[in-house]
């Protein structure tokens, strides 16, 4: 089984050398980078060190920051192997064992769909997931472990961090729903769509280096995170008929309004500035 590594990068100049060094050990696995609206010199640092990488394609969006869902979809439309391993820019692969584990999942289950990977980071134990059919899913080292390194199990919902997406899933259900722009709940929606299409999703425990201080892909952006999160949570619950924790009507309306304003601003930017992805 052949894999491609897809990295979305937003203002992570301090991590670029470390990311490139880790990928230089991946034995020629195709790489796709997307630098999305970076303003901190990430692209320049990457270009200084990219000679250490084999079979690497890199794209730069010098326009406005398009955020996570659009960035991931761009990469998913580029790869040509069996699967794409989507990786956010605050994650670094320690070794190539993650691909052996992914291959094991797909070999053992011909109906395997999305495979999410964890390294013990406890974020996904958050209360909001406890009402889901397959929750809790965390492989946290600090709470009740459900997996050991190298193990995997079936889960309805998986998430990016990293996320392995097979061509077969894309052919069946398409790409991430950009209606959840700019981020949050798109991966849950994708998991649900994959499951409804007859695929079995999995979570696996592999070695990944991460640090909460590095921040998520858009950690430096001044966006209304809570409002976007709650608005998309409501959108997800209505779409799939899932009852989640209650939200005050006033807070929900405020969140939906802020979310819509951000989408309108995106549309205005799209009309004023044609986004060009230059390959470098």
C-alpha positions as CSV (number, residue, x, y, z in Angstrom):
1,X,0.0,0.0,0.0
2,X,1.4,3.4,-1.0
3,X,1.0,6.6,1.2
4,X,1.4,10.3,0.7
5,X,2.2,12.7,3.6
6,X,0.2,15.9,3.4
7,X,1.3,18.8,5.7
8,X,-0.7,22.0,6.1
9,X,1.4,24.8,7.5
10,X,0.4,28.2,9.0
11,X,3.1,30.3,10.7
12,X,5.3,27.6,12.1
13,X,8.7,28.9,11.3
14,X,10.1,27.7,14.6
15,X,9.2,24.1,13.7
16,X,10.1,23.9,10.0
17,X,13.6,22.5,10.4
18,X,12.4,19.9,12.9
19,X,9.5,18.9,10.5
20,X,11.9,18.6,7.5
21,X,14.4,16.6,9.5
22,X,11.8,14.1,10.6
23,X,10.4,13.7,7.1
24,X,13.9,13.1,5.7
25,X,13.8,9.7,7.4
26,X,10.6,8.6,5.6
27,X,12.3,6.7,2.8
28,X,11.0,8.5,-0.2
29,X,7.3,8.6,0.8
30,X,5.7,11.4,-1.4
31,X,5.3,14.6,0.4
32,X,2.8,17.5,-0.2
33,X,3.2,20.8,1.7
34,X,0.7,23.6,1.6
35,X,1.9,26.9,3.2
36,X,-1.4,28.8,3.7
37,X,-1.1,32.5,4.1
38,X,2.1,32.3,6.2
39,X,3.6,35.6,7.3
40,X,6.5,34.5,9.6
41,X,9.1,33.2,7.1
42,X,8.0,29.6,7.2
43,X,8.2,29.3,3.4
44,X,11.7,30.8,3.3
45,X,13.0,28.5,6.0
46,X,11.4,25.5,4.2
47,X,13.1,26.4,0.9
48,X,16.5,26.5,2.6
49,X,16.1,22.9,3.9
50,X,13.9,21.2,1.3
51,X,16.9,19.5,-0.4
52,X,16.8,17.0,2.5
53,X,13.5,15.7,1.2
54,X,12.8,13.2,-1.6
55,X,9.7,13.4,-3.8
56,X,8.4,16.6,-2.3
57,X,5.9,19.0,-3.8
58,X,5.2,22.3,-2.1
59,X,2.5,24.9,-2.7
60,X,2.2,28.4,-1.4
61,X,-0.9,30.5,-0.9
62,X,0.3,34.1,-0.7
63,X,-3.2,35.4,-0.3
64,X,-5.4,35.4,2.7
65,X,-5.4,32.5,5.2
66,X,-7.9,29.9,4.0
67,X,-7.9,27.9,7.3
68,X,-7.9,24.2,8.0
69,X,-10.7,22.6,6.1
70,X,-9.9,24.3,2.8
71,X,-6.2,23.6,3.2
72,X,-6.8,19.9,3.9
73,X,-9.1,19.6,0.9
74,X,-6.5,21.2,-1.3
75,X,-4.0,18.5,-0.3
76,X,-6.6,15.7,-0.7
77,X,-7.2,16.8,-4.3
78,X,-3.4,16.5,-5.1
79,X,-2.3,13.1,-3.9
80,X,-2.2,10.1,-6.2
81,X,-1.3,7.2,-3.9
82,X,-3.6,4.8,-2.1
83,X,-3.9,6.9,1.0
84,X,-3.0,10.4,2.2
85,X,-1.8,10.9,5.8
86,X,-3.0,14.4,6.7
87,X,-0.8,16.0,9.3
88,X,-1.2,19.4,11.1
89,X,1.8,21.6,11.5
90,X,2.0,21.1,15.3
91,X,2.7,17.4,14.9
92,X,6.0,15.7,14.0
93,X,6.4,12.0,13.0
94,X,9.0,10.3,15.1
95,X,9.4,7.4,12.6
96,X,7.7,5.5,9.8
97,X,5.9,3.0,12.1
98,X,2.7,5.0,11.6
99,X,2.5,3.8,8.0
100,X,3.2,0.1,9.0
101,X,0.3,0.4,11.5
102,X,-2.0,2.0,8.9
103,X,-1.1,-0.7,6.4
104,X,-1.9,-3.3,9.1
105,X,-5.4,-1.8,9.6
106,X,-6.2,-1.8,5.9
107,X,-4.8,-5.3,5.3
108,X,-6.9,-6.7,8.2
109,X,-10.1,-5.0,7.2
110,X,-10.9,-4.5,3.5
111,X,-13.7,-2.1,4.6
112,X,-11.4,0.2,6.7
113,X,-12.0,3.8,6.0
114,X,-10.6,6.7,8.0
115,X,-7.8,6.0,10.5
116,X,-6.9,8.6,13.1
117,X,-3.7,8.4,15.2
118,X,-3.0,9.4,18.7
119,X,0.2,9.5,20.8
120,X,-1.4,9.9,24.3
121,X,-2.5,13.6,23.9
122,X,-5.6,13.9,26.0
123,X,-7.5,16.6,24.1
124,X,-10.1,14.2,22.6
125,X,-11.4,13.1,25.9
126,X,-13.3,16.4,26.1
127,X,-16.8,16.1,27.5
128,X,-18.5,17.1,24.2
129,X,-17.6,13.6,22.8
130,X,-19.0,11.6,25.6
131,X,-22.4,11.4,24.1
132,X,-21.1,9.9,20.9
133,X,-21.7,6.2,20.3
134,X,-18.1,5.2,20.4
135,X,-16.8,7.6,23.1
136,X,-14.6,7.8,24.9
137,X,-11.9,7.4,22.3
138,X,-8.9,9.0,23.9
139,X,-5.6,7.1,24.2
140,X,-4.5,9.6,26.9
141,X,-1.6,8.7,29.1
142,X,-3.2,10.7,31.8
143,X,-6.6,9.1,32.0
144,X,-8.0,5.6,31.3
145,X,-5.9,4.2,28.5
146,X,-7.8,2.2,25.9
147,X,-4.9,1.4,23.6
148,X,-1.3,0.5,23.9
149,X,1.3,1.6,21.3
150,X,0.9,-0.2,18.1
151,X,-2.7,-1.2,18.8
152,X,-5.9,0.0,17.1
153,X,-9.6,-0.3,17.5
154,X,-12.8,0.6,15.6
155,X,-14.4,3.9,16.4
156,X,-17.3,5.8,14.8
157,X,-15.5,9.1,15.1
158,X,-11.9,9.9,14.4
159,X,-10.1,13.2,13.8
160,X,-7.2,14.8,12.2
161,X,-4.0,14.5,14.1
162,X,-2.9,12.7,11.9
163,X,-5.7,11.3,9.8
164,X,-5.2,8.7,7.1
165,X,-7.7,9.1,4.2
166,X,-7.9,6.4,1.5
167,X,-8.7,7.2,-2.1
168,X,-11.6,4.8,-1.8
169,X,-13.3,7.0,0.9
170,X,-12.8,10.1,-1.3
171,X,-14.2,8.3,-4.3
172,X,-17.3,7.3,-2.3
173,X,-18.1,10.4,-0.2
174,X,-16.0,13.2,-1.6
175,X,-14.0,15.7,0.5
176,X,-14.4,17.5,3.9
177,X,-17.5,19.6,4.1
178,X,-16.4,23.2,3.8
179,X,-19.7,24.3,5.2
180,X,-18.0,23.8,8.5
181,X,-15.5,26.6,7.6
182,X,-13.1,27.5,9.0
183,X,-12.6,24.6,11.4
184,X,-14.1,22.3,14.0
185,X,-16.6,19.4,13.6
186,X,-15.6,18.8,9.9
187,X,-13.7,15.7,10.9
188,X,-16.6,14.4,12.9
189,X,-18.9,14.9,9.9
190,X,-16.4,13.2,7.7
191,X,-16.3,10.2,10.1
192,X,-20.0,10.0,10.1
193,X,-20.2,10.2,6.3
194,X,-17.5,7.5,6.0
195,X,-19.4,5.2,8.4
196,X,-22.7,5.8,6.7
197,X,-21.1,4.8,3.4
198,X,-20.1,1.4,4.8
199,X,-16.6,2.0,5.9
200,X,-15.2,1.1,9.3
201,X,-13.2,3.9,11.0
202,X,-10.4,3.3,13.4
203,X,-8.2,5.0,15.9
204,X,-4.6,3.8,16.4
205,X,-1.9,4.5,18.8
206,X,1.4,5.5,17.2
207,X,4.4,7.6,18.1
208,X,3.9,11.3,17.2
209,X,5.7,14.2,18.7
210,X,3.5,17.1,19.8
211,X,3.5,19.9,22.3
212,X,0.4,21.9,23.3
213,X,2.6,25.0,23.5
214,X,3.2,24.7,19.7
215,X,-0.4,25.5,19.2
216,X,-2.9,24.2,16.7
217,X,-2.7,25.0,13.0
218,X,-4.4,28.3,13.4
219,X,-3.3,29.0,17.0
220,X,-2.1,32.5,16.2
221,X,-5.3,33.6,14.4
222,X,-7.6,36.1,16.0
223,X,-10.8,34.3,15.3
224,X,-13.9,33.6,17.6
225,X,-12.9,30.0,18.4
226,X,-15.7,29.4,20.9
227,X,-18.4,30.9,18.6
228,X,-17.2,28.8,15.6
229,X,-17.0,25.7,17.7
230,X,-20.5,26.1,19.1
231,X,-22.0,27.1,15.7
232,X,-20.5,24.1,14.0
233,X,-21.4,21.8,16.9
234,X,-25.1,22.9,16.4
235,X,-24.8,22.4,12.6
236,X,-23.4,18.9,13.1
237,X,-26.0,17.9,15.6
238,X,-28.9,19.1,13.4
239,X,-27.4,17.5,10.3
240,X,-27.1,14.1,11.9
241,X,-30.0,14.2,14.5
242,X,-27.6,13.8,17.4
243,X,-28.5,15.3,20.8
244,X,-25.5,17.0,22.3
245,X,-25.1,19.0,25.5
246,X,-27.6,21.9,25.7
247,X,-26.5,25.4,24.7
248,X,-28.2,28.6,25.8
249,X,-30.3,30.0,23.0
250,X,-28.7,33.4,23.4
251,X,-25.2,32.1,23.2
252,X,-26.1,29.8,20.3
253,X,-27.5,32.7,18.3
254,X,-24.5,34.9,19.0
255,X,-22.2,32.1,17.9
256,X,-24.1,31.4,14.7
257,X,-24.0,35.2,13.9
258,X,-20.3,35.4,14.5
259,X,-19.7,32.3,12.4
260,X,-21.8,33.7,9.5
261,X,-19.9,37.0,9.6
262,X,-16.7,35.1,9.3
263,X,-18.0,33.2,6.3
264,X,-19.2,36.5,4.7
265,X,-15.7,38.0,5.1
266,X,-14.3,34.9,3.5
267,X,-16.6,35.4,0.5
268,X,-15.7,39.0,0.2
269,X,-12.0,38.1,0.2
270,X,-12.7,35.5,-2.5
271,X,-14.3,38.1,-4.7
272,X,-11.5,40.6,-4.2
273,X,-8.5,38.3,-4.2
274,X,-8.1,35.3,-6.5
275,X,-6.3,32.7,-4.4
276,X,-3.4,31.3,-6.4
277,X,-1.5,28.2,-5.1
278,X,2.0,28.6,-6.5
279,X,4.1,25.4,-6.7
280,X,7.6,26.1,-5.4
